[in-house]
Amino acid sequence: MIFLNAPIQQDQIIALLDDQTVNGIHYKLKSKNGMKLVFDTDAEDLAAAAANAKKAIKAEKWGSVLFFQAGVEK
């Protein structure tokens, strides 16, 4: 699982990633708690999956100025 801590634009992040395949990695929203979004992924390399999600968000017009964290959920 990976996590994204984003205080704003959560709906856009969910729309972008939930039940979607981005660059060959599939994401499924598992939970949302405050500003923390947790996604299941089919990737074996979770750090790469987190980086891929971050890159996809930053590529969006609304995401290019968004401050958020992406990492591996333990």
N, C-alpha and C positions, 0 to 999 in steps of 0.2 A: 504494500500500500504506500501511497505517497500522500503528502499533505500540501495544501496551499493556505497560507495565512494572508487573507485579503480583507481589509476593513471596508472596502467599497467595491462595486462592480461584481459582486458575487453572482448575481443572476446571469450576467454576460459570461462569466467564467464557466458556470454550470452549463449554459447553452452551448458553449464552445466544446467542452470536453465530455459531458455526460453521455454515455453510450455511443461514443464516437471513436473512430480510429484516426489518429493523427500521426503521420509519418510512420505507419506500420505498428503503432502502439495503441491498444484499445484501453479506454478509460471508462469506469463506471462509478458514479457517485455513491459512496457508502454512507457518509454521514456529514452533517453540517451542524457545527456547534459554535455559536458566536461568529468569530471571523475565521474559524478553522474549517476548511473543506477537506474531507478525506476521500480519496479515490482508490478503488481497486484497479489493478492493471494486469495485463497478461505478460508484461515484460519481465525477463529474468534479472536484468540490471535495473534495479529501482532508482538508482542515482541518475542513470541515463533517462529513465522515464520522467523523473521530476524535471530534469533539464529540458527535455523535449516539450513538456507541458508549459514550462516557463517561456521557452522560445516561441511557442504557438501563441501564447497570450500577448507577448511583446510585439508580435507581428501584426496584431489587430490595431486599428486606429485608436480605439479607446484604451488599449493596453500598453501603448508605447510610453505613456507617462505614468502608468500605474506603479505604485510601490507595493510590493508583496514579497513573501518568502515562499520558496518551494523546497521540499525536502522529503526524506524517507521517514515514514511512520514506523516506529518500533513497537 
